[in-house]
Amino acid sequence: MTQSLKLYTNPMSRGRIARWMLEEVGQAYEVEVLEYDTTMKSPEYLKINPLGKVPTVAHGEHVVTECAAICAYLADAFPEAELGPRAEERAAYYRWLFFAAGPLDAAVTNRTAGFVVKPKQRRQFGYGSYEGAVDTLAYAVSQHDYIAGDRFTAADVYVGMQVGWGLEFGTLDVRPEFEAYWGRLKEREALQRASALDDALVKGE
């Protein structure tokens, strides 16, 4: 029997990344929308995700949190979708997926919050400096059409959304490398479906 899939999310959150990945996988899934500071912090939900954040994906008895982990897990759980890395793509796939989830996310979040790493502090931070992290991202997305090579993978869901949001909200510089990469992703049918579903939730439809 097929294990059930359930997405715990909020349309104004990183849950949009998980939703996109679920649409790419093409499996049926349930959705439970949680609200900040109320249901997201409820005892029932904290048993599922003690951090009290979204997204969370429940696959049968298995629970996965953290967007990059959700993308990688779903690619592995549903290999028929062909979103996991092939042997020749594996190094770049994991390298840039974890770079985006770790150093890049920290660099962008810190800068957005108004925290700037002083030159003497850079060795203490995994990303060194915001500028260095963004230069590295530009390098990563310019090597091939997709982050792991010439084929779309689950890593592009996570890295791609980071780039798309960065361009939309001004947390990344507008560079030709970012615009070209995001341009290859933003018209994907799965992303269009996911965005429409979340946009409808925002509007209360």
C-alpha positions as CSV (number, residue, x, y, z in Angstrom):
1,M,0.0,0.0,0.0
2,T,1.3,3.5,-0.9
3,Q,2.2,5.6,2.1
4,S,0.3,8.8,2.5
5,L,2.0,12.2,2.0
6,K,1.1,15.2,4.0
7,L,2.5,18.8,3.8
8,Y,2.3,21.1,6.8
9,T,2.8,24.6,5.5
10,N,1.9,28.2,5.4
11,P,1.6,29.9,2.0
12,M,3.8,32.8,3.2
13,S,6.7,30.6,4.1
14,R,9.4,28.3,2.8
15,G,6.6,25.8,2.5
16,R,6.4,27.0,-1.1
17,I,9.6,25.1,-1.8
18,A,8.2,21.9,-0.4
19,R,5.0,22.4,-2.4
20,W,7.0,22.8,-5.6
21,M,8.9,19.7,-4.9
22,L,5.8,17.7,-4.2
23,E,4.3,18.9,-7.5
24,E,7.4,17.8,-9.3
25,V,7.2,14.4,-7.7
26,G,3.6,14.1,-9.0
27,Q,2.2,12.1,-6.0
28,A,-1.1,12.9,-4.3
29,Y,-0.6,14.7,-1.0
30,E,-2.7,16.3,1.7
31,V,-2.1,19.8,3.0
32,E,-2.6,21.3,6.5
33,V,-2.1,25.0,6.7
34,L,-0.7,26.2,10.0
35,E,-0.7,29.8,11.3
36,Y,2.3,31.5,12.9
37,D,2.3,31.7,16.8
38,T,-0.9,29.6,17.1
39,T,-1.3,26.2,15.4
40,M,2.4,26.2,14.4
41,K,3.2,26.2,18.1
42,S,0.5,23.9,19.2
43,P,1.3,20.8,21.3
44,E,0.0,18.6,18.5
45,Y,2.3,20.1,15.9
46,L,5.3,20.3,18.2
47,K,5.2,16.5,18.5
48,I,5.7,16.4,14.8
49,N,8.2,19.2,14.5
50,P,9.6,20.4,17.8
51,L,11.0,23.6,16.2
52,G,7.5,24.7,15.5
53,K,8.3,25.8,12.0
54,V,7.1,24.9,8.5
55,P,7.4,23.1,6.1
56,T,7.2,19.6,7.4
57,V,6.4,16.6,5.2
58,A,5.0,13.4,6.7
59,H,5.4,10.3,4.5
60,G,3.6,7.5,6.3
61,E,5.4,7.3,9.6
62,H,8.4,9.2,8.4
63,V,8.7,12.9,9.1
64,V,11.1,15.2,7.2
65,T,11.8,18.9,8.0
66,E,14.1,21.4,6.4
67,C,13.5,22.3,2.8
68,A,16.7,20.9,1.4
69,A,16.2,17.7,3.2
70,I,12.6,17.5,2.0
71,C,13.7,17.9,-1.6
72,A,16.4,15.3,-1.3
73,Y,14.1,12.9,0.6
74,L,11.3,13.1,-2.0
75,A,13.7,12.6,-4.8
76,D,15.0,9.4,-3.2
77,A,11.5,8.2,-2.1
78,F,10.1,8.6,-5.6
79,P,12.9,7.6,-8.0
80,E,10.4,7.3,-10.9
81,A,10.3,11.1,-11.0
82,E,14.0,11.1,-11.9
83,L,14.8,14.1,-9.8
84,G,17.7,12.5,-7.9
85,P,21.3,12.7,-9.1
86,R,22.9,10.4,-11.6
87,A,26.4,9.2,-10.8
88,E,28.0,12.0,-12.8
89,E,25.8,14.6,-11.2
90,R,26.1,13.5,-7.6
91,A,29.0,15.7,-6.5
92,A,27.5,19.0,-7.8
93,Y,24.0,18.0,-6.7
94,Y,25.0,17.6,-3.0
95,R,27.6,20.4,-3.1
96,W,25.3,23.1,-4.2
97,L,22.2,21.8,-2.4
98,F,24.0,22.0,0.9
99,F,25.8,25.3,0.0
100,A,22.4,26.9,-0.6
101,A,20.9,25.5,2.5
102,G,23.9,26.4,4.7
103,P,26.3,29.2,3.8
104,L,24.0,31.0,1.3
105,D,20.9,30.9,3.4
106,A,22.8,32.2,6.4
107,A,24.5,35.0,4.5
108,V,21.3,36.2,3.0
109,T,19.3,35.9,6.2
110,N,21.9,37.7,8.3
111,R,22.2,40.5,5.8
112,T,18.4,40.9,5.6
113,A,18.3,41.2,9.4
114,G,20.9,43.9,9.3
115,F,23.8,41.8,10.5
116,V,27.1,42.4,8.7
117,V,30.1,40.2,9.4
118,K,33.2,42.3,10.1
119,P,36.4,41.4,8.2
120,K,38.0,40.1,11.4
121,Q,35.0,37.8,12.0
122,R,34.8,36.2,8.6
123,R,36.8,33.1,9.6
124,Q,34.1,32.4,12.2
125,F,31.3,32.2,9.7
126,G,30.8,29.4,7.2
127,Y,29.9,31.9,4.4
128,G,32.8,34.3,5.1
129,S,31.0,37.3,3.7
130,Y,27.7,38.0,1.9
131,E,29.6,39.1,-1.2
132,G,31.7,35.9,-1.3
133,A,28.6,33.7,-0.9
134,V,26.8,35.6,-3.7
135,D,29.8,35.4,-6.0
136,T,30.0,31.6,-5.3
137,L,26.3,31.2,-6.2
138,A,26.8,33.1,-9.4
139,Y,29.6,30.7,-10.3
140,A,27.5,27.7,-9.4
141,V,24.5,28.6,-11.6
142,S,26.7,29.6,-14.6
143,Q,28.5,26.3,-15.0
144,H,25.6,24.4,-16.6
145,D,22.0,24.9,-17.5
146,Y,21.0,23.4,-14.2
147,I,22.8,23.2,-10.9
148,A,24.1,19.6,-11.2
149,G,24.5,19.5,-15.0
150,D,22.3,19.6,-18.1
151,R,19.3,18.2,-16.4
152,F,16.8,19.5,-13.9
153,T,17.0,17.8,-10.4
154,A,15.6,18.2,-6.9
155,A,18.6,20.5,-6.1
156,D,17.2,23.0,-8.6
157,V,14.0,23.3,-6.7
158,Y,15.9,24.5,-3.6
159,V,18.6,26.5,-5.2
160,G,16.2,27.9,-7.8
161,M,13.7,29.2,-5.3
162,Q,16.5,30.8,-3.4
163,V,17.5,32.6,-6.6
164,G,13.9,33.4,-7.6
165,W,13.1,34.9,-4.2
166,G,16.4,36.7,-4.1
167,L,15.6,38.5,-7.3
168,E,12.0,39.2,-6.4
169,F,12.7,40.6,-2.9
170,G,16.0,42.2,-3.6
171,T,18.1,40.0,-1.3
172,L,20.4,39.1,-4.2
173,D,22.0,41.3,-6.7
174,V,20.4,41.3,-10.1
175,R,23.0,39.5,-12.2
176,P,22.8,38.0,-15.7
177,E,23.7,34.6,-14.2
178,F,20.8,34.6,-11.8
179,E,18.3,35.9,-14.3
180,A,19.3,33.3,-16.9
181,Y,19.1,30.4,-14.4
182,W,15.8,31.5,-12.9
183,G,14.5,32.0,-16.4
184,R,15.0,28.4,-17.1
185,L,13.1,27.4,-14.0
186,K,10.2,29.8,-13.4
187,E,8.0,28.4,-16.2
188,R,8.1,24.8,-15.1
189,E,4.6,23.4,-14.9
190,A,5.0,22.0,-11.4
191,L,6.1,25.4,-10.1
192,Q,3.2,27.1,-11.8
193,R,0.8,24.6,-10.2
194,A,2.4,25.0,-6.8
195,S,2.4,28.8,-6.9
196,A,-1.3,28.9,-8.0
197,L,-2.3,26.7,-5.1
198,D,-0.4,28.8,-2.5
199,D,-1.5,32.1,-4.0
200,A,-5.1,30.9,-3.7
201,L,-4.5,30.2,0.0
202,V,-3.1,33.7,0.5
203,K,-6.2,35.1,-1.1
204,G,-8.4,32.9,1.1
205,E,-9.9,31.0,-1.8
